[in-house]
């Protein structure tokens, strides 16, 4: 019973109108994303699974953005240059 319910939930999530956060690489379908690897394009952050996928997304970010939107993936907003700078500053603190 549980397995059938889980499958139904997954199918429902894939077709539902609400968006889900990105968990898989848009290039290598099904591969889990690496949170340290991403491309910021068109105001959103696209996570990928490996360095090879970074180049593919950079070559045509709009293609992957459209593809993920069609799949109901809610793309994380890319931080502005100002935000990115302050984030980098925070990383410099030594404890």
Order of alpha helices (4+ residues) and beta strands (2+ residues): alpha-beta-beta-beta-alpha-alpha-beta-beta-alpha
